[in-house]
């Protein structure tokens, strides 16, 4: 665990020193389907261990409909924390079927408290704190993204 944390810190320093503002598998659009309709978020996508370890740490702001999507190769328990994260976030844990498994709303910046998925997930979506409540997101709602295991592409999008 300590070696993994050290590697993440080294990766974070390398990214910051290089001036890179965005990284990962790229960007994309996540659609959250709730009782209030479809809600689109433009996200950065993190697929490697280093990208997931860095996440949104050291960021001072996030566009209102921006976020980060952490994708995993297979369903697994996930654990997150807010160390070195300035922005309060909503964390949406996503099941293999492309459904909201759990929501941790309004996480505390800089906290080292572990936030668990409470089960196996294929992804975690981080949004600005309050977005989940604003759109009425709840457990079981559909999460649509082309790279998400078991989820279909949203209208007008095709899988890569």
PAFIKOL-748595 format. One record per residue (C-alpha): residue in three letters; z, x, y. Coordinates in steps of 0.2 Angstrom, whole numbers, plus 5000, padded with zeros to 4 digits. Each point is the difference from the previous one (the first is absolute). Layout:
! PAFIKOL-748595
{residu = Ala, zz = Z, xx = X, yy = Y}
...
//
This chain:
! PAFIKOL-748595
{residu = Unk, zz = 5000, xx = 5000, yy = 5000}
{residu = Unk, zz = 5005, xx = 5014, yy = 5012}
{residu = Unk, zz = 4983, xx = 5009, yy = 4996}
{residu = Unk, zz = 4991, xx = 4984, yy = 5003}
{residu = Unk, zz = 5008, xx = 4998, yy = 5017}
{residu = Unk, zz = 4997, xx = 5018, yy = 5005}
{residu = Unk, zz = 4981, xx = 4998, yy = 4996}
{residu = Unk, zz = 5000, xx = 4984, yy = 5010}
{residu = Unk, zz = 5008, xx = 5009, yy = 5015}
{residu = Unk, zz = 4987, xx = 5014, yy = 4999}
{residu = Unk, zz = 4986, xx = 4988, yy = 4999}
{residu = Unk, zz = 5007, xx = 4991, yy = 5015}
{residu = Unk, zz = 5001, xx = 5016, yy = 5010}
{residu = Unk, zz = 4982, xx = 5005, yy = 4995}
{residu = Unk, zz = 4993, xx = 4983, yy = 5006}
{residu = Unk, zz = 5010, xx = 5000, yy = 5016}
{residu = Unk, zz = 4995, xx = 5018, yy = 5004}
{residu = Unk, zz = 4982, xx = 4996, yy = 4996}
{residu = Unk, zz = 5000, xx = 4986, yy = 5013}
{residu = Unk, zz = 4994, xx = 4988, yy = 4987}
{residu = Unk, zz = 5005, xx = 4982, yy = 5005}
{residu = Unk, zz = 4994, xx = 4991, yy = 4985}
{residu = Unk, zz = 4997, xx = 5006, yy = 4982}
{residu = Unk, zz = 4999, xx = 4993, yy = 4982}
{residu = Unk, zz = 4987, xx = 4991, yy = 4991}
{residu = Unk, zz = 4994, xx = 4993, yy = 5016}
{residu = Unk, zz = 5002, xx = 4983, yy = 5008}
{residu = Unk, zz = 4997, xx = 4982, yy = 4996}
{residu = Unk, zz = 5004, xx = 4982, yy = 5002}
{residu = Unk, zz = 5014, xx = 4992, yy = 4991}
{residu = Unk, zz = 5000, xx = 4981, yy = 5000}
{residu = Unk, zz = 5017, xx = 4990, yy = 4997}
{residu = Unk, zz = 4997, xx = 4982, yy = 4995}
{residu = Unk, zz = 5014, xx = 4989, yy = 5005}
{residu = Unk, zz = 5004, xx = 4982, yy = 5003}
{residu = Unk, zz = 4995, xx = 5003, yy = 5018}
{residu = Unk, zz = 4983, xx = 5007, yy = 4996}
{residu = Unk, zz = 4992, xx = 5018, yy = 4997}
{residu = Unk, zz = 5007, xx = 5014, yy = 5010}
{residu = Unk, zz = 4990, xx = 5016, yy = 5002}
{residu = Unk, zz = 5008, xx = 5017, yy = 5002}
{residu = Unk, zz = 4991, xx = 5017, yy = 5003}
{residu = Unk, zz = 5009, xx = 5013, yy = 4990}
{residu = Unk, zz = 5000, xx = 5018, yy = 4995}
{residu = Unk, zz = 5000, xx = 5002, yy = 4981}
{residu = Unk, zz = 5011, xx = 5013, yy = 4992}
{residu = Unk, zz = 4996, xx = 5004, yy = 4981}
{residu = Unk, zz = 5006, xx = 5018, yy = 4997}
{residu = Unk, zz = 5019, xx = 5005, yy = 4998}
{residu = Unk, zz = 4999, xx = 5010, yy = 5016}
{residu = Unk, zz = 4992, xx = 4986, yy = 5010}
{residu = Unk, zz = 5013, xx = 4987, yy = 4993}
{residu = Unk, zz = 5014, xx = 5012, yy = 5004}
{residu = Unk, zz = 4995, xx = 5002, yy = 5018}
{residu = Unk, zz = 4996, xx = 4982, yy = 5003}
{residu = Unk, zz = 5003, xx = 4995, yy = 5018}
{residu = Unk, zz = 5013, xx = 5013, yy = 5003}
{residu = Unk, zz = 5000, xx = 5008, yy = 5017}
{residu = Unk, zz = 4989, xx = 4986, yy = 5007}
{residu = Unk, zz = 5006, xx = 4993, yy = 5017}
{residu = Unk, zz = 4989, xx = 4984, yy = 5000}
{residu = Unk, zz = 4990, xx = 4989, yy = 4989}
{residu = Unk, zz = 4987, xx = 4987, yy = 5006}
{residu = Unk, zz = 5006, xx = 4982, yy = 4998}
{residu = Unk, zz = 4988, xx = 4996, yy = 4986}
{residu = Unk, zz = 5001, xx = 5018, yy = 4993}
{residu = Unk, zz = 5009, xx = 5007, yy = 4985}
{residu = Unk, zz = 4999, xx = 5011, yy = 4985}
{residu = Unk, zz = 4996, xx = 4996, yy = 4982}
{residu = Unk, zz = 5007, xx = 5011, yy = 4986}
{residu = Unk, zz = 4991, xx = 4998, yy = 4984}
{residu = Unk, zz = 5005, xx = 5005, yy = 4983}
{residu = Unk, zz = 4989, xx = 5004, yy = 4984}
{residu = Unk, zz = 5010, xx = 4989, yy = 4989}
{residu = Unk, zz = 5015, xx = 4987, yy = 5002}
{residu = Unk, zz = 5016, xx = 5009, yy = 5003}
{residu = Unk, zz = 5017, xx = 4998, yy = 5009}
{residu = Unk, zz = 4999, xx = 5006, yy = 5018}
{residu = Unk, zz = 5013, xx = 5007, yy = 5011}
{residu = Unk, zz = 4998, xx = 5002, yy = 5019}
{residu = Unk, zz = 5011, xx = 5006, yy = 5014}
{residu = Unk, zz = 4999, xx = 5001, yy = 5019}
{residu = Unk, zz = 5005, xx = 5019, yy = 5003}
{residu = Unk, zz = 4990, xx = 5007, yy = 5015}
{residu = Unk, zz = 4992, xx = 4983, yy = 5003}
{residu = Unk, zz = 5002, xx = 4994, yy = 5018}
{residu = Unk, zz = 4992, xx = 4982, yy = 4998}
{residu = Unk, zz = 5010, xx = 4986, yy = 4992}
{residu = Unk, zz = 4989, xx = 4993, yy = 4986}
{residu = Unk, zz = 4997, xx = 4986, yy = 4988}
{residu = Unk, zz = 4997, xx = 5006, yy = 4982}
{residu = Unk, zz = 4990, xx = 4989, yy = 4989}
{residu = Unk, zz = 5001, xx = 5005, yy = 4981}
{residu = Unk, zz = 4984, xx = 4994, yy = 4991}
{residu = Unk, zz = 4999, xx = 4995, yy = 4981}
{residu = Unk, zz = 4986, xx = 5005, yy = 4989}
{residu = Unk, zz = 4993, xx = 4982, yy = 5002}
{residu = Unk, zz = 4997, xx = 5003, yy = 5019}
{residu = Unk, zz = 5015, xx = 4990, yy = 5004}
{residu = Unk, zz = 5015, xx = 5003, yy = 5011}
{residu = Unk, zz = 5014, xx = 5005, yy = 4989}
{residu = Unk, zz = 5014, xx = 5004, yy = 5013}
{residu = Unk, zz = 5002, xx = 5001, yy = 5019}
{residu = Unk, zz = 5012, xx = 5012, yy = 5008}
{residu = Unk, zz = 5000, xx = 4994, yy = 5018}
{residu = Unk, zz = 5004, xx = 5010, yy = 5016}
{residu = Unk, zz = 5005, xx = 5016, yy = 4992}
{residu = Unk, zz = 5011, xx = 5012, yy = 5010}
{residu = Unk, zz = 4992, xx = 5015, yy = 5008}
{residu = Unk, zz = 5006, xx = 5017, yy = 4994}
{residu = Unk, zz = 5010, xx = 4992, yy = 4986}
{residu = Unk, zz = 5002, xx = 5010, yy = 4984}
{residu = Unk, zz = 5004, xx = 4985, yy = 4990}
{residu = Unk, zz = 4989, xx = 4997, yy = 4985}
{residu = Unk, zz = 4989, xx = 4984, yy = 5001}
{residu = Unk, zz = 4995, xx = 4995, yy = 4982}
{residu = Unk, zz = 4986, xx = 4990, yy = 4994}
{residu = Unk, zz = 5012, xx = 4992, yy = 4988}
{residu = Unk, zz = 4986, xx = 5000, yy = 4986}
{residu = Unk, zz = 4983, xx = 5007, yy = 4997}
{residu = Unk, zz = 4987, xx = 5000, yy = 5014}
{residu = Unk, zz = 4983, xx = 5007, yy = 5003}
{residu = Unk, zz = 5002, xx = 5001, yy = 5019}
{residu = Unk, zz = 5011, xx = 4999, yy = 5015}
{residu = Unk, zz = 4993, xx = 4994, yy = 5017}
{residu = Unk, zz = 5010, xx = 5006, yy = 5015}
{residu = Unk, zz = 4998, xx = 4989, yy = 5016}
{residu = Unk, zz = 5009, xx = 4999, yy = 5017}
{residu = Unk, zz = 5017, xx = 4992, yy = 4998}
{residu = Unk, zz = 4999, xx = 4981, yy = 5002}
{residu = Unk, zz = 4981, xx = 4998, yy = 4994}
{residu = Unk, zz = 5005, xx = 4993, yy = 4983}
{residu = Unk, zz = 5011, xx = 4986, yy = 5009}
{residu = Unk, zz = 4987, xx = 4998, yy = 5013}
{residu = Unk, zz = 4986, xx = 4995, yy = 4988}
{residu = Unk, zz = 5012, xx = 4991, yy = 4988}
{residu = Unk, zz = 4998, xx = 5013, yy = 4986}
{residu = Unk, zz = 5010, xx = 4996, yy = 4984}
{residu = Unk, zz = 5001, xx = 5006, yy = 4982}
{residu = Unk, zz = 4985, xx = 4994, yy = 4990}
{residu = Unk, zz = 4988, xx = 5000, yy = 5015}
{residu = Unk, zz = 4983, xx = 5009, yy = 4996}
{residu = Unk, zz = 4996, xx = 5018, yy = 5006}
{residu = Unk, zz = 4982, xx = 5004, yy = 5000}
{residu = Unk, zz = 4993, xx = 5017, yy = 5001}
{residu = Unk, zz = 4985, xx = 5008, yy = 4991}
{residu = Unk, zz = 5010, xx = 5014, yy = 4993}
{residu = Unk, zz = 5015, xx = 4990, yy = 4994}
{residu = Unk, zz = 5001, xx = 4998, yy = 4981}
{residu = Unk, zz = 4997, xx = 4983, yy = 4995}
{residu = Unk, zz = 4996, xx = 4993, yy = 5017}
{residu = Unk, zz = 4983, xx = 4993, yy = 5005}
{residu = Unk, zz = 4991, xx = 5006, yy = 5015}
{residu = Unk, zz = 5002, xx = 4989, yy = 5016}
{residu = Unk, zz = 4985, xx = 4989, yy = 5005}
{residu = Unk, zz = 4986, xx = 5011, yy = 5007}
{residu = Unk, zz = 5007, xx = 5016, yy = 4992}
{residu = Unk, zz = 4994, xx = 5008, yy = 4984}
{residu = Unk, zz = 5010, xx = 5012, yy = 4988}
{residu = Unk, zz = 4996, xx = 5018, yy = 5002}
//
